Amino acid sequence: MQFVGCICNLFVMIKINQLNKEFESRVRLGIMSVLMVNDWVDFSEMKGILEITDGNLASHSSALEKNGYIEVKKEFVGKKPKTSYRVTQSGRQAFTDHLDALEKLLGR
């Protein structure tokens, strides 16, 4: 009986290791979820959707950009700066793999 428990624990460990640590934060999960279903989303819109602070959005989007998961576009509209985000192809694949691993962990 104990042997079966060990196999089960190993199986769960393997599934957990398939999760992407970059998406452990609820803010990063939110950013990626919004970007998976939208083309470009600007800073103000993202901040409003996720109900987070400027600093939280800036730091988490910077980490996702550093890993190549999102693209950040900074431009001026008139004299006002505008920052927009979109998911990259590698980000889309990484997030899809992460969601698939979550589904497996849940036994679906």
Contacts in CASP RR format, 6 or more apart in sequence:
PFRMAT RR
TARGET T0000
AUTHOR 0000-0000-0000
METHOD contacts of the structure
MODEL  1
MQFVGCICNLFVMIKINQLNKEFESRVRLGIMSVLMVNDWVDFSEMKGIL
EITDGNLASHSSALEKNGYIEVKKEFVGKKPKTSYRVTQSGRQAFTDHLD
ALEKLLGR
12 105 0 8 1.000
15 101 0 8 1.000
15 104 0 8 1.000
15 105 0 8 1.000
16 105 0 8 1.000
18 97 0 8 1.000
18 101 0 8 1.000
18 104 0 8 1.000
19 98 0 8 1.000
19 101 0 8 1.000
19 102 0 8 1.000
19 105 0 8 1.000
20 94 0 8 1.000
20 95 0 8 1.000
20 97 0 8 1.000
20 98 0 8 1.000
20 101 0 8 1.000
22 28 0 8 1.000
22 63 0 8 1.000
22 64 0 8 1.000
22 67 0 8 1.000
22 69 0 8 1.000
22 94 0 8 1.000
23 29 0 8 1.000
23 32 0 8 1.000
23 94 0 8 1.000
23 95 0 8 1.000
23 98 0 8 1.000
25 60 0 8 1.000
27 50 0 8 1.000
27 52 0 8 1.000
27 56 0 8 1.000
27 57 0 8 1.000
27 60 0 8 1.000
28 60 0 8 1.000
28 63 0 8 1.000
28 64 0 8 1.000
30 50 0 8 1.000
31 46 0 8 1.000
31 50 0 8 1.000
31 57 0 8 1.000
31 60 0 8 1.000
31 61 0 8 1.000
31 64 0 8 1.000
31 70 0 8 1.000
31 85 0 8 1.000
32 64 0 8 1.000
32 69 0 8 1.000
32 70 0 8 1.000
32 87 0 8 1.000
32 91 0 8 1.000
32 95 0 8 1.000
34 41 0 8 1.000
34 46 0 8 1.000
34 49 0 8 1.000
34 50 0 8 1.000
35 41 0 8 1.000
35 70 0 8 1.000
35 85 0 8 1.000
35 86 0 8 1.000
35 87 0 8 1.000
36 87 0 8 1.000
36 92 0 8 1.000
36 95 0 8 1.000
38 86 0 8 1.000
39 86 0 8 1.000
40 73 0 8 1.000
40 84 0 8 1.000
40 85 0 8 1.000
40 86 0 8 1.000
41 49 0 8 1.000
41 84 0 8 1.000
41 85 0 8 1.000
41 86 0 8 1.000
42 82 0 8 1.000
42 83 0 8 1.000
42 84 0 8 1.000
42 85 0 8 1.000
43 54 0 8 1.000
43 57 0 8 1.000
43 82 0 8 1.000
43 83 0 8 1.000
43 84 0 8 1.000
43 85 0 8 1.000
46 57 0 8 1.000
46 61 0 8 1.000
46 85 0 8 1.000
47 53 0 8 1.000
47 54 0 8 1.000
47 57 0 8 1.000
50 57 0 8 1.000
61 70 0 8 1.000
61 72 0 8 1.000
61 85 0 8 1.000
62 72 0 8 1.000
64 70 0 8 1.000
65 71 0 8 1.000
65 72 0 8 1.000
68 88 0 8 1.000
68 90 0 8 1.000
68 91 0 8 1.000
69 87 0 8 1.000
69 88 0 8 1.000
69 90 0 8 1.000
69 91 0 8 1.000
69 94 0 8 1.000
69 95 0 8 1.000
70 85 0 8 1.000
70 86 0 8 1.000
70 87 0 8 1.000
70 88 0 8 1.000
70 91 0 8 1.000
71 85 0 8 1.000
71 86 0 8 1.000
71 87 0 8 1.000
71 88 0 8 1.000
72 83 0 8 1.000
72 84 0 8 1.000
72 85 0 8 1.000
73 83 0 8 1.000
73 84 0 8 1.000
73 85 0 8 1.000
73 86 0 8 1.000
74 81 0 8 1.000
74 82 0 8 1.000
74 83 0 8 1.000
75 81 0 8 1.000
75 82 0 8 1.000
75 84 0 8 1.000
76 82 0 8 1.000
87 95 0 8 1.000
END
